[in-house]
Amino acid sequence: MFDIDAGHGKESHDDASHPRLFYFCGVVGILGCIAAVVANIVAVIVQPSEGMIADTISANAAGNYAVIMDIGLYAFAAGILAASAGLRRLHWGHWTWTAGSWLLTLMAVLIVVIGAYGEYGDGEPGGVVIHLPVVAFMALVFTASAVLTAAGFYNHRRRWFWFNIACAVLWVAGAAAFWFSPTSIDGLIERGVAMVMVAWLLAVSKLLIDRSKGKATRLPVLGEAKEA
């Protein structure tokens, strides 16, 4: 279904080809992760709020200090866009890999829309009309991207296949939990879900940097196993 065994499709462009591109994309991705996490922490500190447990990221991205969270979102979107470019050039797969990497570009656009649309989370009329559908669509896009690129990872890095699947499952489960969670803890759940995406981008960015140097990126596992 996902063309897992396709090793005869479009030629892979890893290793010696485009090392500077891989390195650049990896660095931008890591910086995007750092900026998003730092912006979230700073936004919680400077705004009069209930903290990370009750206040959602959307709430922190509204009000007088909205620019702090917006900068973090834009930086994270840039990181996602860089990962998309790097994965497209790496091309460890067939149509599934191409589709999954292009979906990351769409997700970066959705994150920018969320950051640019400043009427969500602050009780303004009509704010929820755009925000919730965009967030829900972004959740579907990330899940699809993780699953589609997982198919390409299967032949090259088996552990990365399972890492992508785990991120997709955790994302869906966390999003469902957030949707039905009480407002007293929805901020904590939302941040947990967001950290899945941050962890995924951080890992992929490290992978791209390692590919620029001709190295293999190992994922931590329990027990003994061969490099995958």
VMD Tcl script that draws the C-alpha trace (Angstrom):
set ca {
  {0.00 0.00 0.00}
  {2.72 2.43 1.00}
  {5.29 1.15 -1.50}
  {7.59 0.11 1.34}
  {9.72 -2.13 -0.87}
  {10.21 0.42 -3.62}
  {13.96 0.67 -4.01}
  {13.91 1.18 -7.75}
  {12.08 4.47 -7.96}
  {13.54 7.93 -8.01}
  {17.22 7.96 -7.14}
  {18.10 8.91 -3.59}
  {20.02 12.16 -3.24}
  {21.69 11.58 0.15}
  {25.32 11.45 1.29}
  {27.75 13.25 -1.01}
  {25.05 15.11 -2.93}
  {23.98 18.45 -1.51}
  {25.68 18.18 1.93}
  {25.36 21.93 2.48}
  {21.63 21.80 1.81}
  {21.17 18.96 4.30}
  {23.23 20.79 6.90}
  {21.37 24.07 6.39}
  {17.96 22.39 6.60}
  {18.97 20.51 9.73}
  {20.24 23.63 11.50}
  {17.13 25.63 10.60}
  {14.96 22.79 11.89}
  {16.77 22.63 15.23}
  {16.67 26.41 15.64}
  {12.94 26.30 14.91}
  {12.42 23.77 17.70}
  {14.44 25.84 20.16}
  {12.61 29.05 19.24}
  {9.19 27.44 19.65}
  {9.98 26.01 23.09}
  {11.63 29.21 24.35}
  {8.80 31.38 23.03}
  {6.25 29.21 24.79}
  {8.07 29.44 28.11}
  {8.58 33.20 27.83}
  {4.95 33.77 26.81}
  {3.74 31.90 29.89}
  {6.05 33.91 32.16}
  {5.24 37.41 30.88}
  {1.49 37.03 30.48}
  {-0.94 37.07 33.39}
  {-2.22 33.54 33.04}
  {-2.84 30.25 34.79}
  {0.39 28.70 33.59}
  {1.22 25.85 31.26}
  {-1.34 23.46 32.71}
  {-4.56 25.39 32.16}
  {-3.63 27.96 29.52}
  {-3.36 26.69 25.97}
  {-0.75 27.76 23.45}
  {-3.53 29.58 21.62}
  {-4.29 31.63 24.72}
  {-0.62 32.57 25.04}
  {-0.57 33.58 21.37}
  {-3.25 36.21 21.94}
  {-3.24 39.50 23.81}
  {-0.59 42.15 24.39}
  {2.32 39.71 24.22}
  {1.06 37.66 21.28}
  {4.14 38.57 19.24}
  {6.30 36.35 21.47}
  {4.40 33.17 20.65}
  {3.91 34.27 17.05}
  {7.69 34.52 16.55}
  {8.06 31.02 17.97}
  {5.38 29.70 15.62}
  {6.95 31.37 12.58}
  {10.37 30.00 13.49}
  {8.92 26.53 13.93}
  {7.16 26.83 10.57}
  {10.52 27.72 9.02}
  {12.00 24.61 10.63}
  {9.22 22.43 9.23}
  {9.71 23.99 5.80}
  {13.44 23.29 5.97}
  {12.78 19.67 6.95}
  {10.41 19.38 4.01}
  {13.10 20.61 1.61}
  {15.73 18.33 3.12}
  {13.54 15.24 3.02}
  {12.53 15.90 -0.58}
  {16.19 16.03 -1.56}
  {17.03 12.95 0.53}
  {14.19 11.02 -1.12}
  {14.30 7.66 0.67}
  {11.26 6.28 -1.05}
  {8.83 6.62 -3.90}
  {5.56 8.56 -4.17}
  {4.84 8.16 -0.47}
  {8.05 9.95 0.47}
  {7.37 12.75 -2.00}
  {3.80 13.17 -0.77}
  {4.84 13.10 2.88}
  {7.57 15.69 2.43}
  {5.29 18.02 0.47}
  {2.66 17.72 3.19}
  {5.24 19.21 5.56}
  {5.30 22.30 3.35}
  {1.53 22.52 3.69}
  {1.85 22.14 7.46}
  {4.34 25.02 7.60}
  {1.82 27.20 5.78}
  {-0.91 26.19 8.24}
  {1.32 27.09 11.20}
  {1.94 30.52 9.69}
  {-1.81 30.99 9.26}
  {-2.36 30.09 12.91}
  {0.29 32.58 14.01}
  {-0.86 35.36 11.68}
  {-4.52 35.07 12.59}
  {-4.49 36.91 15.91}
  {-8.11 36.60 16.98}
  {-8.07 33.10 18.39}
  {-7.94 32.20 22.03}
  {-8.94 35.64 23.30}
  {-12.70 35.36 23.20}
  {-13.14 37.61 20.20}
  {-16.21 36.81 18.07}
  {-15.38 34.64 15.09}
  {-11.91 33.69 16.28}
  {-12.78 30.03 16.64}
  {-14.20 29.82 13.12}
  {-10.76 29.68 11.51}
  {-8.57 28.49 14.35}
  {-10.14 25.14 15.19}
  {-10.58 23.93 11.60}
  {-7.00 24.92 10.74}
  {-5.60 23.17 13.82}
  {-7.66 20.05 13.09}
  {-6.50 20.02 9.48}
  {-2.90 20.49 10.58}
  {-3.24 17.47 12.86}
  {-4.36 15.35 9.91}
  {-1.55 16.70 7.73}
  {1.18 15.90 10.28}
  {-0.19 12.41 10.87}
  {-0.33 11.71 7.15}
  {3.18 13.08 6.62}
  {4.65 10.95 9.42}
  {2.98 7.79 8.10}
  {3.88 8.43 4.46}
  {7.55 9.16 5.16}
  {7.65 6.14 7.49}
  {7.19 3.95 4.43}
  {10.36 5.37 2.92}
  {12.28 4.94 6.16}
  {11.40 1.23 6.24}
  {14.16 0.13 3.87}
  {16.81 2.59 5.02}
  {16.35 3.03 8.76}
  {13.97 0.48 10.30}
  {13.94 2.18 13.70}
  {13.02 5.43 12.02}
  {10.00 3.68 10.51}
  {8.75 2.80 13.97}
  {9.69 6.22 15.30}
  {7.48 7.88 12.69}
  {4.61 5.49 13.37}
  {4.94 6.10 17.12}
  {4.85 9.87 16.59}
  {1.75 9.56 14.42}
  {-0.03 7.38 17.01}
  {0.94 9.64 19.92}
  {-0.16 12.69 17.96}
  {-3.60 11.24 17.19}
  {-4.10 9.94 20.73}
  {-2.95 13.22 22.26}
  {-5.13 15.29 19.95}
  {-8.16 13.20 20.89}
  {-7.34 13.57 24.58}
  {-6.97 17.34 24.18}
  {-10.29 17.64 22.39}
  {-12.19 16.01 25.26}
  {-10.05 17.28 28.15}
  {-11.35 19.74 30.76}
  {-10.09 23.31 30.50}
  {-8.20 22.90 33.76}
  {-5.60 20.66 32.11}
  {-6.00 21.26 28.38}
  {-2.90 23.46 28.23}
  {-0.73 20.65 29.56}
  {-2.16 18.12 27.12}
  {-1.79 20.50 24.18}
  {1.87 21.09 25.02}
  {2.43 17.37 25.29}
  {0.97 16.89 21.83}
  {3.05 19.77 20.47}
  {6.20 18.22 21.92}
  {5.61 15.15 19.78}
  {5.95 17.34 16.70}
  {8.95 19.14 18.19}
  {10.66 15.83 18.97}
  {9.97 14.59 15.45}
  {11.37 17.73 13.82}
  {14.40 17.68 16.13}
  {15.16 14.07 15.21}
  {14.70 14.63 11.48}
  {16.87 17.75 11.63}
  {19.63 15.76 13.33}
  {19.26 13.12 10.63}
  {19.75 15.72 7.90}
  {22.85 17.12 9.60}
  {24.29 13.63 9.93}
  {23.57 12.88 6.27}
  {25.49 16.03 5.33}
  {28.50 14.42 7.00}
  {27.85 10.94 5.63}
  {26.87 9.57 9.04}
  {23.98 7.39 10.17}
  {21.67 8.71 12.86}
  {20.93 6.16 15.56}
  {17.73 6.21 17.56}
  {17.89 5.05 21.20}
  {16.32 1.62 21.71}
  {15.95 -0.86 24.54}
  {17.94 -4.04 24.20}
  {20.34 -5.03 21.46}
  {19.53 -4.46 17.82}
  {21.35 -3.82 14.62}
  {21.62 -0.34 13.18}
  {18.40 0.46 11.35}
}
mol new
graphics top color blue
foreach p $ca { graphics top sphere $p radius 0.5 }
foreach p [lrange $ca 0 end-1] q [lrange $ca 1 end] { graphics top cylinder $p $q radius 0.2 }
display resetview
